[in-house]
């Protein structure tokens, strides 16, 4: 699998234009910090339409794109302007090479996966030699009350009063066909 992945990356010429890299790898502990960093990016698309603020087309055929960005550590979005070529370059960095799939389509996160997340949590906990606590007992949460249906006309709450037995309707004529 690893050789196939490296061949796929090499066939896409992803490293062309970059200087030779010196790779320095070291352990990152049990991976919790890495997972915390990478988790928000697993299911996202490159950029949502709601973040694109403005597209400007110039007379000479070039253009600019303004989109909203949020700096890490802040909650405020600010406009950021780049050329159309730079925007397309940045967007295409999020397109997966041929043969690659997004994480959500395979494995235990697949919609039809038969593995429960509780079972996986227990397995990961035991693999990391941590303590897995199983609670057995009564459910102390408050019972959820069923809400009464709402009227489609006024939105008021409908109350159940009771059942009424339907009277059989006897017509004066019997059809013998």
Order of alpha helices (4+ residues) and beta strands (2+ residues): alpha-alpha-beta-beta-beta-alpha-alpha
